[in-house]
Amino acid sequence: MTDTVTNTAPDTARPEPAPQGAPPPSAETPAGAPAATPLPAGFDAERRATELAILDALRSVVDPEIGMNVVELALIKQIVLGPQQTEIKMILTTPFCPYAGAMIQQVKEATEEVVGHEVKVTLLAERWDPRDAGLMW
């Protein structure tokens, strides 16, 4: 036969007080569950997810002279999302890159597959620096 012990004493454990300045627990957050970190004002999670999906798609666009993709090379400088048109601002590794036309077309097509509308690719006059891509020669 096994003995079972039942605690009949009232529960005297009390929750620890919240740290100074912490928001009060809400009815939706169960006790003991970590509170969600508040997002910065103006943060759009859906927009950020689209930007990340675009960057992921652009990893398929490879600079044939270097053998690395445009994201790794830090050639994509800005993504401007719009409801009717999206703009990708990018640079090239060299000012007179012989593969510029093909790379720009690939960037346009890869982005259009993600956003589902027209994409404009704008080349910036900024010079590429291998250190931006973490490359040291």
C-alpha positions in Angstrom: 0.0 0.0 0.0 1.3 3.5 -0.8 0.8 6.5 1.3 -0.4 9.7 -0.3 0.2 13.0 1.4 -2.3 15.7 0.8 -1.5 19.3 1.6 -4.4 20.7 3.4 -2.7 24.0 4.4 -4.0 27.1 2.6 -1.8 28.2 -0.3 0.4 31.0 1.1 2.5 31.6 -2.0 2.0 35.1 -3.4 3.0 36.3 -6.8 6.0 38.5 -6.8 5.2 42.2 -7.4 5.7 43.5 -10.9 8.9 45.5 -11.5 8.7 49.3 -11.3 7.2 50.7 -14.5 6.0 47.3 -15.8 2.6 47.2 -17.4 -0.1 45.6 -15.3 -1.0 42.0 -16.3 -3.9 41.9 -18.7 -6.8 39.6 -18.7 -5.5 38.0 -21.9 -2.1 37.1 -20.5 -2.2 34.1 -18.3 -0.4 34.5 -14.9 3.2 33.6 -15.2 3.4 33.9 -19.0 5.9 36.4 -20.3 4.3 39.6 -21.6 4.7 40.3 -25.3 7.3 43.0 -26.1 5.5 46.1 -27.3 6.3 47.0 -30.9 7.7 50.4 -31.7 5.1 53.0 -32.7 4.6 52.9 -36.5 5.9 49.4 -36.9 4.0 47.5 -39.5 4.5 43.7 -39.2 2.9 42.9 -42.5 5.1 45.4 -44.3 8.2 44.1 -42.7 7.3 40.5 -43.6 6.9 41.6 -47.2 10.3 43.3 -47.2 11.9 40.2 -45.8 10.1 38.0 -48.4 11.5 40.3 -51.1 15.0 40.1 -49.7 14.7 36.3 -49.6 13.6 36.2 -53.2 16.5 38.5 -54.2 18.9 36.0 -52.9 18.4 34.1 -56.2 19.9 37.1 -58.1 23.6 36.4 -58.4 26.3 38.8 -59.6 28.1 36.4 -62.1 31.4 38.1 -61.8 31.6 37.7 -58.0 29.4 34.6 -57.6 27.4 36.1 -54.6 23.8 37.3 -54.5 22.8 40.9 -54.5 21.6 40.8 -50.9 24.9 39.3 -49.6 26.8 41.9 -51.6 24.7 44.7 -50.0 23.6 46.0 -53.4 20.0 46.5 -52.3 19.9 49.8 -50.6 16.1 50.5 -50.2 12.8 48.8 -50.7 9.9 51.3 -51.1 6.6 49.4 -50.9 3.5 50.9 -52.4 0.0 49.6 -53.1 0.3 49.9 -56.9 4.1 50.0 -57.5 7.1 48.9 -55.5 10.6 50.5 -56.0 13.9 48.7 -55.4 16.8 51.1 -55.1 20.1 49.4 -55.7 23.7 49.9 -56.8 26.1 47.8 -58.9 29.6 46.5 -57.9 31.1 48.5 -60.8 29.8 51.5 -62.6 29.9 49.8 -66.0 28.9 46.3 -65.0 28.4 44.2 -68.2 25.7 42.2 -66.4 23.7 45.3 -65.2 20.8 44.8 -67.5 20.3 41.1 -66.7 20.7 41.7 -62.9 18.2 44.6 -62.9 15.7 42.5 -64.9 16.1 39.6 -62.4 15.7 41.9 -59.4 12.5 43.2 -61.0 11.0 39.8 -61.8 11.9 38.3 -58.4 10.3 41.2 -56.6 7.2 41.1 -58.8 6.7 37.5 -57.9 6.5 38.5 -54.2 4.4 41.6 -54.3 2.2 40.8 -57.3 2.3 44.2 -59.0 4.7 46.3 -61.0 8.2 46.9 -59.7 10.6 49.8 -60.6 14.3 49.2 -60.2 16.3 52.4 -59.7 20.1 52.4 -59.9 21.8 54.8 -57.5 25.0 56.6 -58.2 26.5 55.4 -54.9 29.7 53.5 -55.2 29.8 49.9 -53.9 32.2 49.2 -51.0 33.1 45.6 -50.4 33.3 46.3 -46.7 29.5 46.8 -46.7 29.2 43.2 -47.7 31.7 42.1 -45.1 34.3 41.4 -47.7 37.9 42.2 -47.2 40.4 41.7 -50.0 
